[in-house]
């Protein structure tokens, strides 16, 4: 199984939450707890690392 697919399966709930946050952020303000932000940020960091780093960074 590819590493990307493994990350998707491992973090499907967090990735769905990020999608919802992105879509609703235009319409509804939301306050996040620090632990929520840290958890989502760690998922983003792990997925970006898996994909080879930030776009435009030559990674």
N, C-alpha and C positions, 0 to 999 in steps of 0.2 A: 504494500500500500504506500502511496506517495506521502511524503512528509506534510504536504499541504492538506491533503485529505484527512490525515491524522489530526492535524491542528483544527480543522473544521469540525470534525466529530467531537473532539475534546472540548472545544469552546463554542459549540453551536448556540447555547443559551446566551452567552455573553455577546457573541456576534449579532444575534437577533436583537438583543437589547440595544446595541450600538446603532443598528439600523433604525429601530424605533426612535431612539434619541435624536438621530440625525433628521428624520422626517418630521417629527413633532416639534423640534426646536424652533421652527419658523413660526409656530402658532401658539405654543404654550411654554411659558418659562418653567423651569424645574430647578429645584435646589437638590444637590447631591450630597450625600454623606461622604466624608473623606475616605472611608474604607471602600465605598463603591467606586470612586474615582481611581483609587490605587489598584483595585482589582481589574477594572477595565483597561487601565493604562498598561498593566503588566501583560494582559492578553494582546493588546495592540503591539507592544514591543516584541513579544514572542512571534506573532504572525509576521510582522515586518522583517524580523531576523530570518525567519524561515523563507521568506520570499526574496531575500538577498539584499535587504536594506532599503532605505528610502529612495524613492525615484529621483533621478538626477544626481545621485551621490556616487555613481560609478561602482555601486556595491554589488 
